[in-house]
Amino acid sequence: LLIRDTWYTRNGDSQYYVNDLEIFDNQFYLATSAGLYHTPANNAAIADFSTWQAVNELGGNDFRHLCPFGNKLYTSYNIAYDHDSLFVCENGSWHTSSIPMTAVRAMASDDNGLYVADWINIAIYDSLENRKDLYYIWDFSLYPSIQDIALDGQNIWVADAGNGLILKEQGKWSEEHFSLGGAYSSSVYDLDYVDNVVAYVPGGVTATWWHQYTEPNFCYYTD
């Protein structure tokens, strides 16, 4: 792997913690600790964060997630432990989503719908934001704490802080838990799925106010 470029999310004395990155409508979007920012994908000075534009109508909140779905872009920021605000950009305009307010732990999308995960459930919504299905983590040793989700066309992969890597097959209630060799951990904090490979991160810094007790690792699973 080669690092082709590095972007610094710093403007003057202000530095922004990046929570998510997406490409939508030929723009790069960043969800940061102090607002949502975007810039054209062909910006020649993209590494200069002063050339990025803030989405001023959404304010300087701590945005956590970005997820394109069809011709829309969804984002969320945290209000309280179990309540987040969910916004959607459609035809260049931002407005509040009609999806019921909940704790948004992760989002993903495919042709089947928009997947929104809270601490224990994964709800699937259609293009009109009607809920069409609901899955929940039911086989657990510790109370579920969903950190991320990824889709492979038939299954939902779940990263859980206490129950590790979980596979849920759509259309069924069953789920499979993976205990992998090597750098396996019962905690999984982030994951992605590309070309029949599930890559996940079972450790690292999980909070900024205490020491790092979980060793950072990068693992993957493939058939």
C-alpha positions as CSV (number, residue, x, y, z in Angstrom):
1,L,0.0,0.0,0.0
2,L,1.3,3.5,-0.9
3,I,0.2,6.7,0.7
4,R,-0.7,9.0,-2.2
5,D,-1.5,12.1,-0.3
6,T,-2.1,13.5,3.2
7,W,-4.7,16.1,4.2
8,Y,-4.4,18.1,7.3
9,T,-7.6,19.1,9.0
10,R,-6.1,22.2,10.6
11,N,-7.0,25.8,10.0
12,G,-4.9,28.3,11.9
13,D,-4.9,27.3,15.6
14,S,-7.9,25.1,15.2
15,Q,-7.5,21.4,14.5
16,Y,-10.5,19.2,13.7
17,Y,-10.9,15.5,14.7
18,V,-12.3,13.6,11.8
19,N,-15.0,11.0,12.5
20,D,-16.0,10.0,9.0
21,L,-15.3,10.7,5.3
22,E,-17.5,10.2,2.2
23,I,-17.7,11.1,-1.4
24,F,-21.1,12.4,-2.6
25,D,-22.2,14.4,-5.6
26,N,-18.5,15.0,-6.7
27,Q,-17.7,16.4,-3.3
28,F,-15.6,15.1,-0.4
29,Y,-17.4,15.4,2.9
30,L,-15.8,15.3,6.4
31,A,-17.7,14.7,9.6
32,T,-15.6,16.4,12.3
33,S,-15.7,17.2,15.9
34,A,-16.7,20.8,15.1
35,G,-19.0,20.6,12.1
36,L,-19.5,19.2,8.6
37,Y,-17.1,20.2,5.9
38,H,-17.0,19.7,2.1
39,T,-14.9,20.5,-0.9
40,P,-15.0,19.6,-4.6
41,A,-13.3,16.3,-5.5
42,N,-11.0,18.2,-8.0
43,N,-9.9,20.8,-5.5
44,A,-6.2,21.3,-6.4
45,A,-5.5,22.6,-2.9
46,I,-7.4,19.9,-1.1
47,A,-4.6,19.4,1.5
48,D,-5.2,23.1,2.6
49,F,-8.1,22.8,5.0
50,S,-8.8,26.5,4.7
51,T,-10.2,25.8,1.2
52,W,-12.9,23.5,2.6
53,Q,-16.4,24.9,3.3
54,A,-18.4,24.4,6.4
55,V,-22.1,23.4,6.2
56,N,-23.1,26.4,8.2
57,E,-26.8,25.6,8.5
58,L,-25.9,22.5,10.6
59,G,-23.7,24.3,13.0
60,G,-20.4,23.3,14.6
61,N,-21.6,20.1,16.2
62,D,-19.7,16.9,16.7
63,F,-20.8,15.0,13.6
64,R,-20.1,11.2,13.9
65,H,-21.3,9.5,10.7
66,L,-21.8,10.0,6.9
67,C,-23.7,7.7,4.7
68,P,-24.8,8.1,1.0
69,F,-28.1,6.4,0.1
70,G,-29.3,6.8,-3.4
71,N,-29.3,10.5,-4.2
72,K,-29.2,11.5,-0.5
73,L,-26.4,12.0,2.0
74,Y,-27.1,11.3,5.7
75,T,-25.2,12.5,8.7
76,S,-25.7,12.6,12.5
77,Y,-24.4,14.3,15.6
78,N,-24.8,13.3,19.2
79,I,-27.2,15.1,21.5
80,A,-27.3,12.7,24.5
81,Y,-26.4,9.2,25.3
82,D,-29.4,7.7,23.5
83,H,-30.5,10.5,21.2
84,D,-28.9,11.7,18.0
85,S,-30.0,14.2,15.4
86,L,-30.1,12.7,11.9
87,F,-29.9,15.0,8.9
88,V,-30.2,14.4,5.2
89,C,-28.9,16.3,2.1
90,E,-31.3,16.1,-0.9
91,N,-31.0,18.2,-4.1
92,G,-28.4,20.3,-2.4
93,S,-30.5,21.2,0.6
94,W,-30.1,19.9,4.2
95,H,-33.1,19.1,6.4
96,T,-33.9,16.9,9.4
97,S,-34.6,13.3,8.6
98,S,-38.0,11.8,9.5
99,I,-36.3,8.7,10.9
100,P,-37.2,8.5,14.6
101,M,-34.5,10.0,16.8
102,T,-32.3,7.3,18.3
103,A,-28.6,6.7,19.2
104,V,-26.9,6.4,15.9
105,R,-23.9,4.1,16.4
106,A,-23.3,3.3,12.7
107,M,-24.9,3.7,9.2
108,A,-24.5,1.8,5.9
109,S,-26.5,1.4,2.7
110,D,-27.0,-0.8,-0.3
111,D,-29.8,-1.3,-2.9
112,N,-31.9,-2.9,-0.1
113,G,-32.0,0.3,2.0
114,L,-30.4,2.5,4.6
115,Y,-29.2,0.6,7.7
116,V,-29.1,2.6,11.0
117,A,-27.7,0.9,14.0
118,D,-28.2,1.9,17.7
119,W,-26.6,0.1,20.6
120,I,-28.4,-3.2,20.0
121,N,-30.6,-2.9,16.9
122,I,-30.1,-2.4,13.2
123,A,-33.1,-0.9,11.4
124,I,-33.5,-0.8,7.6
125,Y,-35.3,2.1,5.9
126,D,-36.5,2.5,2.3
127,S,-35.9,5.6,0.2
128,L,-39.0,7.2,1.8
129,E,-37.6,6.6,5.3
130,N,-40.2,4.0,6.1
131,R,-38.8,1.2,8.3
132,K,-38.9,-2.1,6.4
133,D,-37.0,-4.4,8.7
134,L,-35.3,-4.7,12.1
135,Y,-32.5,-6.9,13.4
136,Y,-31.1,-7.1,16.9
137,I,-28.1,-8.7,18.6
138,W,-29.7,-11.5,20.7
139,D,-26.9,-13.9,21.5
140,F,-24.4,-12.1,23.7
141,S,-22.3,-12.6,26.8
142,L,-22.0,-8.8,27.5
143,Y,-24.8,-6.3,26.8
144,P,-24.4,-5.3,23.1
145,S,-22.6,-2.1,22.1
146,I,-22.6,-1.8,18.4
147,Q,-19.6,0.2,17.1
148,D,-19.9,-0.3,13.3
149,I,-21.6,-2.2,10.6
150,A,-20.7,-3.4,7.1
151,L,-22.6,-5.0,4.3
152,D,-21.6,-7.8,1.8
153,G,-24.8,-8.1,-0.3
154,Q,-26.4,-10.8,1.8
155,N,-25.1,-10.3,5.3
156,I,-24.7,-7.7,7.9
157,W,-21.3,-7.7,9.7
158,V,-21.3,-6.1,13.1
159,A,-18.5,-4.7,15.2
160,D,-19.4,-5.0,18.9
161,A,-17.3,-3.6,21.8
162,G,-18.0,-6.5,24.1
163,N,-19.1,-9.4,21.8
164,G,-16.6,-9.1,19.0
165,L,-17.2,-9.8,15.3
166,I,-20.8,-10.9,14.5
167,L,-22.4,-12.0,11.2
168,K,-26.1,-11.6,10.7
169,E,-27.7,-13.2,7.6
170,Q,-30.5,-11.0,6.3
171,G,-33.9,-12.6,6.3
172,K,-33.0,-14.8,9.3
173,W,-32.8,-14.4,13.0
174,S,-29.7,-16.5,13.4
175,E,-26.3,-14.9,13.9
176,E,-22.7,-16.2,14.0
177,H,-19.9,-15.1,16.3
178,F,-16.3,-15.3,15.2
179,S,-13.4,-16.2,17.4
180,L,-10.4,-15.8,15.1
181,G,-6.9,-16.8,15.7
182,G,-4.0,-14.4,15.9
183,A,-4.8,-10.9,17.2
184,Y,-8.4,-11.9,18.2
185,S,-10.1,-9.7,20.7
186,S,-13.6,-9.8,22.2
187,S,-13.9,-6.1,21.3
188,V,-14.2,-4.8,17.8
189,Y,-14.4,-1.1,17.2
190,D,-14.4,-0.6,13.5
191,L,-14.7,-2.7,10.3
192,D,-15.2,-2.7,6.6
193,Y,-16.0,-5.1,3.8
194,V,-14.3,-5.1,0.4
195,D,-13.9,-7.9,-2.2
196,N,-14.9,-10.8,0.1
197,V,-12.6,-9.6,2.8
198,V,-13.8,-8.3,6.2
199,A,-11.2,-6.1,7.8
200,Y,-11.6,-5.1,11.4
201,V,-9.9,-3.3,14.3
202,P,-10.1,-5.0,17.7
203,G,-8.2,-2.6,19.8
204,G,-6.6,0.9,20.1
205,V,-7.6,4.1,21.9
206,T,-11.3,3.9,22.8
207,A,-11.4,7.1,24.8
208,T,-9.3,10.3,25.1
209,W,-9.3,10.6,28.9
210,W,-7.7,7.3,29.9
211,H,-4.8,5.1,29.1
212,Q,-4.8,2.7,26.1
213,Y,-5.5,-0.7,27.7
214,T,-6.3,-2.5,24.5
215,E,-3.5,-3.1,22.1
216,P,-4.2,-1.8,18.6
217,N,-4.4,-4.4,15.9
218,F,-5.6,-4.8,12.3
219,C,-7.2,-8.1,11.4
220,Y,-9.1,-9.6,8.5
221,Y,-11.3,-12.5,7.6
222,T,-11.9,-14.1,4.2
223,D,-13.5,-17.3,2.9
